[in-house]
Structures are given as C-alpha cells and as structure tokens.
Amino acid sequence: MQKAVLRKRLIVSPVWFLPLLALCIGFWLLISSYRDSGIEVAIHFSGAEGVSAGKTKVIYKGIQVGSVKSVVMDSELKGVDITVEMDRVTKKGLVADTMFWIVRPEVSAGRITGLDTLVSGAYITLRMGTSEKSERHFSGLSDPPPMGADTPGLHVRLKTDTLYSLQRGSYVYSRNLPVGKVDDYRLEQDGSIMLDVLIRPEFSHLIREGTRFWNASGLSVTGDLQRGLSVNVESMASLIYGGLTCGTAESLKETPPARSDQVFTLYKDFADAEYGIPMTLQLASGDGIVPGRTKVMFRGLKAGIVRSIDINNDDFHTVTASILLDPRAEKILRESSRFWVVRPQVSLSGIKNLETLVSGAYITFQIGDGERQDHFIVESSPMPKLFLRPGKRFQLEAEDSGSLGLGSPILYRKQEIGEVTDLQLSAAGESLAVELLIYEQYVGLIRSNTRFYNISGFRLDASLQGLSLQTASLDSIIAGGISFFTPGNGGQVAEGQVFPLYPG
C-alpha cells in the first residue's frame, strides 16, 4: 500500500496574478496621467482676435508651454474668458504677479512687430512673476508690459511736456550709437509725460547726473514773422520710429553716475538743451548773421546754430560768431576745414541760393583733416565745389576770366560735358588758372592737341565788307562758358594736363 504524499497548498492562486498586474499597470497609468496632465488656468482678455481653441499656443521664450482649450464670452459680455492648459513644468511660475498678453502682427509707420505670427498665427505669451502665492485666474494685458526693475541696465525717467514722435521701443542714441530704448510712457497728474528709459548695461557708465537728453525725432517748425521759420528734420530712421539723443558736456563728465530711477528733463532739441560743442568763427561782418536763427548747414542738414555775435577789438572791427555745434558733427572740427557764408545772389545769369531769400543766410563748410581745432576764419568766397560725379580734371591758363565763374559749362557741340570747378590767380598775378572737370564719359574727347577757347559774351568784327557777329548760346553769353575742338588725332593726356585758354 502506497503512502500518501502530503503537499503544501499555495496560499495565493496564480489566477490572482493577472488582476494584480492589471492593478499595477492601472496605478502606473494614473500616476503618468497626473504627471503628464497640464495645469488649467483661466485668463480674461478684453478681446480674443486671432485666438482659437485647439490652435492657439502659449509660447514662453520661444518654447510652447501650453495651448488654448476654450474661448468663451464672459458673463457680462464685456470680454472673453480663455481657458489654457499649461505644462506642469510652469507650475512654479503661475503666481499672482504673472502677466499674460496676446502677440499679434503689427505693421505701422511707427514699428513692425510680431512678424512671426504672420505664419504661425497669434499666440499668448507671459512673463512669470516672483510672488509666492499660487494663482489660476489672471487678467490679460492689452499691450506688452514694461521691463521689470530686475532687467539688467540703468533705468532712468525722462519728463517732458509732449511725446513728440516717440513710442515704446524708440532708440536712445549717443554719438549715433543706440545705447538704450524707451520702455514705456504715461501721463502724470500734473499733465506732463513721464518716459521710462532703459540704458543697456554696457553703456550705463555714459549716463551721468549732468547728462542731458533731447528729442531727435519727427519734424519741428519754429520761428515767427520777424525772424522767419526754422524747419528741423532729423534722420529718416528717427523721423519714422522716433528717437532720443543724450550727451554729457565736457565740463560735466566728472559728475556722479546717474542713479537708478533718476528723473531727467527731455528737451525738444540739442539747442534747447543748450548742449553742443562750442566753436567760434571770425567774420569780416555780421551782415545777415542772426543769433538763434542763423544755422550751420551741410548738404541740407542742420549741424549747428549761431548763439551769439561779438565785435572784436581789432583794427578791422571784425566779428566773432559763437556757435553751438551738434555733437554728431564734431568731426568737422579739424584744422583744414573751411567755412563760408551762403547768401542770395542775383545776377544776369540767374538767382543763386534762392532758399536763403526765405530762410536767411546760413553757414556751410568743407570737411578737412588734421588736428582738432574749434576756431576758424570764414572764407571770403565759397570753396571749390566738391563733385561727386566721376571724371578727370584739367587746367587752363588764361589772361582773364571774362564771364567765367564756378560752375560755368564746358561745351562740345553745344552739349555740356563738364564744368569749371575753380579759378585761381597765379602767384605772379600774370595769368589765371582755370580748373575744369570733364565728365567721365567725355574724357576721351580731350587729346594732346585740343584747343580750348572762351565763348563768354559775343564777338563783333567790322570791316568794309560788313559786320560779323559771333555768339554762342544765350546761357554762355550771360553765365560764361568754354568750348574746344581737336584738329587731327592727338595723343592721350593725363589728368592735370595744362592747356592755354584762347580768347575765342
């Protein structure tokens, strides 16, 4: 008879392993779902143009951190409530002082922003706060908020009576270098406007307590019936986008560095700020020079203004004009620079400098080089014109100038191919040196045997056979002119070649 074998029975049946496995998987899925699920927040905006449920994203520093789940009108029908699902990694940033706003494309005369939304569509962005209080309901902003106080750089404020053409994002310049931006502006209770300006960290040392700020944007018209009108236009960039300029006078560069949130006055221009580089000009006469009105101009741009005129205690009783020069034109203060006064000129050949009949005389200059210099003697006549047109220069020797002058044409078959650029009396006073500029496409017409002759005025020959009257064009009779011919085939000539000028 076989013995019975006793076997120990399992307490847990293998059948139970399957439910336990399913329970573990379910628990893991629950944890994963909680871990991967977003945080639902509600944001109230005044409008939701361009925002769509399921499409619009929440972007933070270029990375998607959420998406819009729903967009509905609020209960009072005065705005919209947007429900957003934020990534759980943003939990620490969803606090009471966190700010949300909508980024849309904006194209205007003042600025171009949000161009990336032209392809991707509008999106919501945010600036995370520093509060320790968690929050899930927010009021959205209509515009991006100003930079926070913790933004690196120097934060200063500018007080002004008018906004000019300034706006958020307008640049602050120093010596034509952008050193900061207008961050925000607001209307104060006293009616003035306060601008918040952020100076970049690397330029903060330029701003001292003695620094002055002035407007460099838009177009201004000042003056009266007695003194005339002054129209000031800055660069095209500042005309469109607005801009400020700042500078520190040499005598104030040792003042203490500007403090954070220090308030400065914003002046309407550099002259009003009484900031500029001082220089002086000695003139034979102050005729037509009016303090506060006569400007220093260069190719249509204002470079300075005459502040005062004083009579010198010398034998000729000359005058000295004190000028405040725009800091951007400082490079003209070189020993070989030349200055002269531009006044209206009326003659048989026409009216020159017509604009001065309205605006008055002005001072202009030719930029030189050399050592720095801030006192100059004004030239008695305009300097030779600087020509931007390419060509070659030649010189003529003449007994007299006739009706020739600067700008007189060089004619070939009644076609203007050049002009007179300078007239100088020789050292001995026996002849006159006439400098010509022949335009580049006509240089090949000048050969070694070319003969130049003066066609100014007219020539009358009388004899028993009758009278012979020879004239060129009416313009050359009045304004003067030179023509030439080339007999045969001459060789090529180098620039600067000297030719005789025949009387006709």
TIDRENTOR-248657 format. One record per residue (C-alpha): x, y, z; residue number from 1; chain. Coordinates in Angstrom, 1 decimal. Example, Ala and Ser with C-alpha at 12.3 -4.5 7.8 and 13.67 -1.06 7.14 Angstrom:
TIDRENTOR-248657
- x  y  z  resi  chain
- 12.3  -4.5  7.8  1  A
- 13.7  -1.1  7.1  2  A
END
This chain:
TIDRENTOR-248657
- x  y  z  resi  chain
- 0.0  0.0  0.0  1  A
- 1.4  3.4  -1.1  2  A
- 2.0  6.1  1.4  3  A
- 0.0  9.3  0.9  4  A
- 2.2  12.3  -0.1  5  A
- 1.4  15.5  1.7  6  A
- 1.9  18.6  -0.5  7  A
- 1.7  22.2  0.8  8  A
- -1.0  24.1  -0.9  9  A
- -0.2  27.6  -2.3  10  A
- -1.9  30.4  -0.3  11  A
- -2.4  32.6  -3.4  12  A
- -3.7  31.1  -6.6  13  A
- -1.8  32.1  -9.8  14  A
- -5.1  33.2  -11.1  15  A
- -4.7  36.3  -8.9  16  A
- -1.5  37.5  -10.6  17  A
- -3.4  38.8  -13.6  18  A
- -5.6  41.2  -11.7  19  A
- -2.6  42.3  -9.6  20  A
- -0.7  43.1  -12.8  21  A
- -3.6  45.0  -14.2  22  A
- -3.9  46.9  -10.9  23  A
- -0.2  47.9  -11.1  24  A
- -0.5  49.0  -14.7  25  A
- -3.6  51.0  -13.9  26  A
- -1.8  52.6  -11.0  27  A
- 1.2  53.4  -13.2  28  A
- -1.1  54.9  -15.8  29  A
- -2.8  57.0  -13.2  30  A
- 0.5  58.4  -12.0  31  A
- 1.7  59.0  -15.6  32  A
- -1.6  60.7  -16.5  33  A
- -1.3  63.0  -13.4  34  A
- 2.3  63.7  -14.2  35  A
- 1.7  64.5  -17.8  36  A
- -1.5  66.4  -17.4  37  A
- -1.4  70.1  -17.7  38  A
- -2.5  72.9  -15.3  39  A
- -5.7  74.6  -16.2  40  A
- -5.8  78.3  -15.9  41  A
- -8.3  81.0  -16.8  42  A
- -7.3  84.3  -18.4  43  A
- -9.6  87.2  -19.0  44  A
- -9.0  89.5  -22.1  45  A
- -10.9  92.4  -23.5  46  A
- -10.8  90.7  -26.9  47  A
- -9.6  87.5  -28.5  48  A
- -8.9  88.4  -32.1  49  A
- -6.8  85.7  -33.7  50  A
- -7.2  83.3  -30.8  51  A
- -8.8  79.9  -31.5  52  A
- -9.5  76.9  -29.2  53  A
- -7.2  74.0  -30.0  54  A
- -4.9  76.0  -32.3  55  A
- -3.5  79.0  -30.4  56  A
- -0.4  78.2  -28.4  57  A
- 1.2  79.6  -25.3  58  A
- 4.8  80.5  -26.0  59  A
- 7.5  81.3  -23.4  60  A
- 11.0  82.2  -24.5  61  A
- 10.3  80.6  -27.9  62  A
- 9.0  77.3  -26.5  63  A
- 5.4  76.1  -26.3  64  A
- 4.3  75.7  -22.7  65  A
- 0.6  75.5  -23.2  66  A
- -2.4  75.6  -25.5  67  A
- -5.8  77.2  -25.6  68  A
- -8.7  74.8  -24.7  69  A
- -11.7  77.1  -25.0  70  A
- -12.6  80.7  -25.7  71  A
- -16.0  82.0  -24.4  72  A
- -17.6  85.3  -23.7  73  A
- -17.6  86.4  -20.0  74  A
- -20.9  86.7  -18.1  75  A
- -21.1  90.5  -18.6  76  A
- -20.4  90.3  -22.3  77  A
- -17.5  92.8  -21.9  78  A
- -14.7  90.5  -22.7  79  A
- -13.6  86.9  -23.2  80  A
- -12.5  84.1  -20.8  81  A
- -9.8  81.9  -22.3  82  A
- -9.1  78.6  -20.7  83  A
- -5.5  77.5  -21.2  84  A
- -3.8  74.2  -20.3  85  A
- -0.3  74.9  -19.2  86  A
- 2.5  72.4  -19.0  87  A
- 3.1  71.2  -15.5  88  A
- 6.7  72.5  -15.6  89  A
- 5.3  76.0  -15.4  90  A
- 3.6  75.4  -12.1  91  A
- 6.2  77.5  -10.1  92  A
- 5.7  80.4  -12.4  93  A
- 1.9  80.5  -12.2  94  A
- 1.8  83.0  -9.3  95  A
- -0.2  86.2  -8.5  96  A
- 2.1  88.7  -10.4  97  A
- 2.5  86.6  -13.6  98  A
- 1.3  88.5  -16.7  99  A
- -0.2  87.3  -19.9  100  A
- -0.7  89.1  -23.2  101  A
- -1.5  88.2  -26.9  102  A
- 1.1  88.7  -29.6  103  A
- -0.3  89.7  -32.9  104  A
- 1.4  91.1  -36.1  105  A
- 1.6  94.9  -36.1  106  A
- 2.7  96.9  -39.1  107  A
- 2.5  100.7  -39.0  108  A
- 4.5  103.8  -39.8  109  A
- 6.0  103.5  -36.3  110  A
- 7.0  99.9  -36.0  111  A
- 6.8  96.4  -37.2  112  A
- 6.3  93.7  -34.5  113  A
- 5.1  90.1  -34.3  114  A
- 6.1  89.2  -37.9  115  A
- 6.5  85.5  -36.8  116  A
- 2.7  85.4  -36.2  117  A
- 2.1  86.0  -39.9  118  A
- 2.8  82.3  -40.5  119  A
- 2.1  80.7  -37.1  120  A
- -0.9  82.9  -36.1  121  A
- -1.4  84.9  -32.9  122  A
- -0.1  83.4  -29.7  123  A
- -0.2  84.1  -26.0  124  A
- 3.0  84.8  -24.1  125  A
- 3.7  85.5  -20.5  126  A
- 6.2  87.0  -18.0  127  A
- 6.5  84.8  -14.9  128  A
- 6.2  86.6  -11.6  129  A
- 8.1  86.3  -8.4  130  A
- 5.2  86.1  -5.9  131  A
- 5.0  83.1  -3.6  132  A
- 1.2  83.0  -3.9  133  A
- -0.1  80.5  -6.4  134  A
- -2.8  81.7  -8.8  135  A
- -5.0  80.1  -11.5  136  A
- -7.1  83.2  -12.6  137  A
- -5.4  86.1  -14.4  138  A
- -6.3  89.3  -16.2  139  A
- -4.6  89.5  -19.6  140  A
- -2.8  92.7  -20.8  141  A
- -3.7  94.6  -24.0  142  A
- 0.0  95.5  -24.6  143  A
- 3.3  94.0  -23.5  144  A
- 4.3  95.2  -20.0  145  A
- 7.3  97.4  -19.4  146  A
- 10.6  95.9  -18.4  147  A
- 10.8  94.9  -14.8  148  A
- 13.1  96.6  -12.4  149  A
- 15.3  93.5  -12.3  150  A
- 16.1  93.8  -16.1  151  A
- 19.8  94.4  -16.4  152  A
- 20.8  98.0  -17.3  153  A
- 20.2  101.5  -16.0  154  A
- 16.6  102.6  -15.5  155  A
- 16.0  106.3  -15.8  156  A
- 12.9  108.5  -16.3  157  A
- 12.5  111.5  -18.6  158  A
- 10.0  114.2  -18.0  159  A
- 8.6  116.2  -21.0  160  A
- 5.6  118.3  -22.0  161  A
- 4.9  116.4  -25.2  162  A
- 5.5  112.9  -26.6  163  A
- 6.9  114.2  -30.0  164  A
- 7.1  111.1  -32.3  165  A
- 8.3  108.8  -29.5  166  A
- 6.9  105.4  -28.8  167  A
- 7.7  102.2  -27.0  168  A
- 10.9  100.9  -28.5  169  A
- 12.2  104.2  -29.7  170  A
- 16.0  104.2  -29.5  171  A
- 18.2  106.4  -27.3  172  A
- 21.4  107.4  -29.2  173  A
- 24.8  108.7  -28.1  174  A
- 27.1  109.8  -30.9  175  A
- 24.7  108.0  -33.3  176  A
- 25.2  104.7  -31.4  177  A
- 22.0  103.1  -30.0  178  A
- 22.6  102.8  -26.2  179  A
- 19.0  102.2  -25.0  180  A
- 15.3  102.2  -25.6  181  A
- 12.1  103.9  -24.5  182  A
- 10.4  101.2  -22.4  183  A
- 7.1  102.9  -21.5  184  A
- 5.4  106.2  -21.1  185  A
- 2.5  107.6  -19.1  186  A
- 0.6  110.8  -18.4  187  A
- 1.2  112.2  -15.0  188  A
- -1.3  114.0  -12.8  189  A
- 0.3  117.4  -13.5  190  A
- -0.2  116.9  -17.2  191  A
- 3.4  116.1  -18.0  192  A
- 4.5  112.9  -19.7  193  A
- 7.0  110.6  -18.0  194  A
- 9.1  108.2  -20.1  195  A
- 10.7  105.1  -18.7  196  A
- 14.1  104.5  -20.4  197  A
- 16.3  101.5  -20.2  198  A
- 20.0  102.0  -20.9  199  A
- 21.9  98.9  -21.9  200  A
- 24.3  97.7  -19.2  201  A
- 27.5  98.2  -21.3  202  A
- 26.6  101.9  -21.8  203  A
- 25.3  102.7  -18.3  204  A
- 28.6  104.4  -17.5  205  A
- 27.9  107.1  -20.1  206  A
- 24.9  108.5  -18.2  207  A
- 26.0  111.0  -15.5  208  A
- 24.0  113.3  -13.4  209  A
- 25.0  116.1  -15.8  210  A
- 23.8  114.2  -18.9  211  A
- 21.1  115.9  -21.0  212  A
- 18.5  114.2  -23.2  213  A
- 16.8  115.8  -26.2  214  A
- 14.4  114.8  -28.9  215  A
- 15.8  113.7  -32.2  216  A
- 12.6  112.6  -33.9  217  A
- 9.9  114.0  -36.2  218  A
- 9.8  117.4  -37.8  219  A
- 9.6  120.7  -36.0  220  A
- 8.8  124.1  -37.3  221  A
- 9.7  127.1  -35.1  222  A
- 10.0  130.9  -35.6  223  A
- 7.9  134.0  -36.1  224  A
- 7.2  136.5  -38.8  225  A
- 10.1  138.7  -37.8  226  A
- 12.8  136.0  -37.5  227  A
- 11.4  133.6  -40.1  228  A
- 10.7  129.9  -39.8  229  A
- 13.1  127.1  -38.9  230  A
- 12.3  123.6  -40.1  231  A
- 14.2  120.9  -38.5  232  A
- 14.2  117.3  -39.7  233  A
- 16.4  114.6  -38.2  234  A
- 17.4  111.3  -39.8  235  A
- 14.8  109.3  -41.7  236  A
- 15.0  106.4  -39.1  237  A
- 14.2  108.8  -36.2  238  A
- 11.6  110.5  -38.3  239  A
- 9.7  107.3  -38.7  240  A
- 10.5  105.4  -35.5  241  A
- 11.2  108.3  -33.1  242  A
- 14.4  108.7  -31.1  243  A
- 16.3  110.5  -28.4  244  A
- 19.8  111.7  -28.1  245  A
- 21.8  112.1  -25.0  246  A
- 25.2  113.7  -24.3  247  A
- 27.3  115.0  -21.5  248  A
- 29.2  118.3  -21.8  249  A
- 32.9  118.1  -21.2  250  A
- 32.6  120.2  -18.1  251  A
- 30.0  117.7  -16.6  252  A
- 31.7  114.4  -17.4  253  A
- 33.0  114.2  -13.9  254  A
- 29.6  114.5  -12.3  255  A
- 28.5  111.3  -10.4  256  A
- 27.0  108.4  -12.3  257  A
- 23.2  108.6  -12.7  258  A
- 21.1  106.7  -10.2  259  A
- 18.5  104.1  -11.0  260  A
- 15.1  105.8  -11.5  261  A
- 16.7  109.3  -11.6  262  A
- 14.5  111.9  -13.4  263  A
- 15.9  114.0  -16.2  264  A
- 14.3  116.7  -18.4  265  A
- 13.7  115.8  -22.0  266  A
- 14.4  118.9  -24.2  267  A
- 12.9  119.5  -27.7  268  A
- 16.3  119.6  -29.4  269  A
- 20.0  120.0  -28.7  270  A
- 19.9  123.8  -28.9  271  A
- 17.1  123.9  -26.4  272  A
- 19.1  121.6  -24.2  273  A
- 22.0  124.1  -24.5  274  A
- 24.2  121.1  -25.1  275  A
- 26.5  121.1  -28.0  276  A
- 30.2  121.5  -28.9  277  A
- 31.2  125.2  -28.8  278  A
- 33.2  126.7  -31.6  279  A
- 33.8  130.2  -33.0  280  A
- 34.0  131.7  -36.4  281  A
- 35.7  135.1  -37.2  282  A
- 33.8  137.1  -39.9  283  A
- 34.6  140.4  -41.6  284  A
- 31.0  141.4  -41.0  285  A
- 27.9  140.1  -39.2  286  A
- 25.6  141.1  -42.1  287  A
- 22.8  138.6  -42.3  288  A
- 24.0  136.6  -39.2  289  A
- 21.2  136.5  -36.6  290  A
- 21.8  134.8  -33.2  291  A
- 19.4  132.0  -32.5  292  A
- 18.4  131.8  -36.2  293  A
- 21.4  131.5  -38.5  294  A
- 22.2  127.9  -38.9  295  A
- 25.3  125.9  -39.8  296  A
- 24.2  123.6  -42.6  297  A
- 25.8  120.7  -44.5  298  A
- 24.1  119.3  -47.6  299  A
- 20.7  120.3  -46.3  300  A
- 21.1  119.1  -42.8  301  A
- 21.4  121.3  -39.7  302  A
- 24.7  120.9  -38.0  303  A
- 24.7  123.8  -35.5  304  A
- 23.3  127.2  -34.7  305  A
- 24.8  130.7  -34.0  306  A
- 24.2  131.5  -30.3  307  A
- 25.8  135.0  -30.2  308  A
- 27.9  137.6  -32.1  309  A
- 30.6  139.8  -30.6  310  A
- 32.6  142.7  -32.1  311  A
- 36.3  142.1  -31.9  312  A
- 38.7  144.7  -30.7  313  A
- 41.0  144.7  -33.7  314  A
- 41.9  147.2  -36.5  315  A
- 39.2  145.9  -38.8  316  A
- 36.4  145.6  -36.3  317  A
- 35.7  142.0  -37.3  318  A
- 33.1  139.9  -35.5  319  A
- 33.2  136.5  -33.8  320  A
- 30.2  134.2  -34.0  321  A
- 29.8  131.7  -31.2  322  A
- 28.3  128.5  -32.5  323  A
- 26.8  125.5  -30.8  324  A
- 27.6  122.5  -32.9  325  A
- 25.5  119.3  -33.0  326  A
- 27.7  116.6  -31.3  327  A
- 27.1  114.4  -34.3  328  A
- 29.1  116.9  -36.5  329  A
- 32.1  117.0  -34.2  330  A
- 34.3  115.5  -36.9  331  A
- 34.3  118.9  -38.8  332  A
- 36.5  120.5  -36.1  333  A
- 39.8  119.9  -37.9  334  A
- 42.4  122.5  -38.8  335  A
- 41.9  122.2  -42.6  336  A
- 38.1  122.5  -42.5  337  A
- 36.8  125.6  -44.3  338  A
- 33.7  127.7  -43.5  339  A
- 31.9  130.3  -45.6  340  A
- 28.5  132.2  -45.6  341  A
- 25.9  131.4  -48.1  342  A
- 23.8  134.4  -49.1  343  A
- 21.3  135.0  -52.0  344  A
- 23.0  136.1  -55.3  345  A
- 21.1  137.9  -58.0  346  A
- 22.7  138.5  -61.4  347  A
- 22.0  138.3  -65.1  348  A
- 22.9  134.6  -65.1  349  A
- 20.1  134.0  -62.6  350  A
- 19.4  133.7  -58.9  351  A
- 21.6  131.5  -56.8  352  A
- 20.9  130.3  -53.2  353  A
- 17.2  131.1  -53.7  354  A
- 16.3  129.3  -50.4  355  A
- 18.2  132.0  -48.4  356  A
- 15.7  134.6  -49.5  357  A
- 13.2  132.9  -47.2  358  A
- 15.4  131.2  -44.5  359  A
- 18.2  133.8  -44.4  360  A
- 21.9  133.4  -44.8  361  A
- 23.5  130.3  -43.4  362  A
- 27.0  129.0  -42.8  363  A
- 28.3  125.9  -44.5  364  A
- 31.6  124.2  -44.6  365  A
- 34.0  121.8  -46.3  366  A
- 35.3  119.0  -44.0  367  A
- 39.0  118.8  -43.7  368  A
- 41.5  116.8  -41.6  369  A
- 44.4  117.4  -39.3  370  A
- 44.5  118.3  -35.6  371  A
- 41.3  119.3  -33.7  372  A
- 40.5  123.0  -33.9  373  A
- 37.5  124.9  -32.7  374  A
- 38.2  128.5  -34.1  375  A
- 38.2  129.3  -37.8  376  A
- 38.3  132.4  -40.0  377  A
- 35.4  132.4  -42.5  378  A
- 36.4  132.4  -46.2  379  A
- 35.6  135.4  -48.2  380  A
- 34.1  133.3  -51.0  381  A
- 32.8  129.7  -51.4  382  A
- 35.3  127.0  -51.5  383  A
- 35.7  125.0  -54.7  384  A
- 32.8  122.7  -55.1  385  A
- 33.2  119.1  -54.2  386  A
- 32.0  117.0  -57.1  387  A
- 30.6  113.5  -56.6  388  A
- 30.3  113.0  -60.3  389  A
- 33.3  111.0  -61.7  390  A
- 35.6  112.5  -64.2  391  A
- 39.1  114.0  -64.8  392  A
- 40.4  117.4  -64.0  393  A
- 42.5  119.6  -66.4  394  A
- 43.9  123.1  -66.1  395  A
- 43.7  126.1  -68.4  396  A
- 45.9  129.2  -68.4  397  A
- 44.0  132.4  -69.3  398  A
- 44.7  136.1  -69.4  399  A
- 41.4  136.9  -67.7  400  A
- 38.2  135.1  -66.7  401  A
- 35.8  137.0  -68.8  402  A
- 32.4  135.9  -67.7  403  A
- 33.6  132.6  -66.3  404  A
- 32.8  131.5  -62.8  405  A
- 32.4  128.4  -60.7  406  A
- 30.1  126.1  -62.5  407  A
- 30.5  127.6  -65.9  408  A
- 29.8  124.9  -68.5  409  A
- 32.3  123.2  -70.8  410  A
- 30.5  122.8  -74.1  411  A
- 31.2  120.5  -77.1  412  A
- 28.8  120.9  -80.0  413  A
- 26.6  122.8  -77.6  414  A
- 26.4  119.7  -75.3  415  A
- 27.6  120.2  -71.7  416  A
- 30.4  117.7  -71.0  417  A
- 32.0  119.3  -67.9  418  A
- 32.2  122.5  -65.8  419  A
- 34.6  125.0  -64.2  420  A
- 35.5  123.9  -60.7  421  A
- 38.0  126.6  -59.6  422  A
- 39.5  129.9  -60.6  423  A
- 42.8  131.0  -59.1  424  A
- 45.2  133.9  -59.9  425  A
- 48.8  132.8  -60.4  426  A
- 51.4  133.8  -57.8  427  A
- 52.8  136.5  -60.0  428  A
- 49.4  137.8  -61.0  429  A
- 50.2  137.4  -64.7  430  A
- 47.6  134.8  -65.5  431  A
- 44.5  133.0  -64.3  432  A
- 44.4  129.2  -63.6  433  A
- 41.1  127.7  -64.5  434  A
- 40.4  124.2  -63.3  435  A
- 38.0  122.0  -65.3  436  A
- 36.1  118.8  -64.6  437  A
- 35.4  116.7  -67.7  438  A
- 32.7  114.1  -67.0  439  A
- 34.0  110.6  -67.2  440  A
- 32.1  109.5  -70.4  441  A
- 33.6  112.5  -72.3  442  A
- 37.2  112.3  -71.1  443  A
- 38.2  110.6  -74.4  444  A
- 37.4  113.9  -76.3  445  A
- 40.4  115.6  -74.7  446  A
- 43.6  115.0  -76.6  447  A
- 47.1  116.4  -76.5  448  A
- 46.3  118.9  -79.4  449  A
- 42.9  120.0  -78.1  450  A
- 42.3  123.8  -78.3  451  A
- 40.1  125.5  -75.6  452  A
- 38.6  128.9  -76.2  453  A
- 36.4  131.2  -74.2  454  A
- 32.8  131.6  -75.5  455  A
- 31.6  134.1  -72.9  456  A
- 29.9  137.1  -74.3  457  A
- 30.0  137.8  -78.1  458  A
- 32.5  138.9  -80.7  459  A
- 31.8  141.7  -83.3  460  A
- 34.1  142.1  -86.3  461  A
- 33.6  145.2  -88.6  462  A
- 35.2  145.8  -92.0  463  A
- 34.4  147.4  -95.3  464  A
- 32.6  144.2  -96.3  465  A
- 30.2  144.5  -93.3  466  A
- 29.7  143.3  -89.8  467  A
- 30.3  139.8  -88.4  468  A
- 28.7  138.9  -85.1  469  A
- 29.7  135.6  -83.4  470  A
- 27.8  134.3  -80.4  471  A
- 27.4  131.1  -78.6  472  A
- 24.3  130.2  -76.7  473  A
- 22.4  132.8  -74.6  474  A
- 23.4  131.0  -71.4  475  A
- 27.1  131.2  -72.2  476  A
- 26.8  134.9  -73.1  477  A
- 25.4  135.5  -69.6  478  A
- 27.0  132.9  -67.4  479  A
- 30.2  132.3  -69.3  480  A
- 31.5  129.1  -70.9  481  A
- 34.3  127.3  -72.6  482  A
- 34.3  125.2  -75.7  483  A
- 37.1  123.3  -77.6  484  A
- 38.0  121.5  -80.8  485  A
- 40.6  118.9  -81.7  486  A
- 42.4  119.2  -85.1  487  A
- 43.6  115.8  -86.2  488  A
- 44.4  112.9  -84.0  489  A
- 46.3  113.8  -80.9  490  A
- 47.6  111.5  -78.2  491  A
- 46.0  110.8  -74.9  492  A
- 46.6  113.1  -72.0  493  A
- 47.0  112.6  -68.2  494  A
- 44.8  114.2  -65.6  495  A
- 46.1  117.6  -64.6  496  A
- 47.4  118.5  -68.1  497  A
- 47.7  122.2  -68.6  498  A
- 46.3  123.9  -71.8  499  A
- 46.1  127.5  -72.9  500  A
- 42.7  129.2  -73.0  501  A
- 42.3  131.3  -76.1  502  A
- 40.0  134.3  -76.0  503  A
- 37.7  133.0  -78.8  504  A
END
